[in-house]
């Protein structure tokens, strides 16, 4: 995003992080296939972080939806 661009919309966060997670799955597979085990472990740590973010986004969406009812 460039300076001055509008803020990223909340509704776009979950698809964005889903894409980040599945891209990391592909990267991790390639690293493991080439024997780069330590790098694959680092990707696992990244995947755990992204998974936590996705869960927080889902919980926030539930709270926002409950407030709008």
KADA-V368123 format. One record per backbone hydrogen bond with DSSP energy under -0.5 kcal/mol. CO is the residue of the C=O (numbers start at 1). NH is the residue of the N-H. E is the energy in kcal/mol with one decimal. If there is no record, write none. Layout:
co: (CO	CO)
nh: (NH	NH)
e: (E	E)
This chain:
co: (2	9	10	10	12	13	14	15	16	17	18	19	20	21	22	23	24	25	26	27	28	29	30	31	32	35	36	37	38	39	40	41	42	43	44	45	46	47	48	49	50	51	52	53	54	55	56	57	58	59	60	61	62	63	64	65	66)
nh: (5	12	13	14	16	17	18	19	20	21	22	23	24	25	26	27	28	29	30	31	32	33	34	36	35	37	40	41	42	43	44	45	46	47	48	49	50	51	52	53	54	55	56	57	58	59	60	61	62	63	64	65	66	67	68	69	69)
e: (-2.2	-1.5	-1.7	-0.6	-1.7	-2.8	-2.5	-2.1	-2.0	-2.3	-2.6	-2.1	-1.7	-1.6	-1.5	-2.2	-2.8	-2.1	-2.0	-2.5	-2.7	-2.1	-1.3	-2.5	-1.4	-1.7	-2.1	-2.0	-1.8	-1.8	-1.8	-1.8	-1.9	-2.8	-2.2	-1.8	-2.6	-2.5	-2.0	-2.3	-2.7	-2.1	-2.2	-2.4	-2.4	-2.5	-2.5	-2.3	-1.9	-2.2	-2.7	-2.5	-2.4	-2.0	-1.2	-0.5	-0.8)
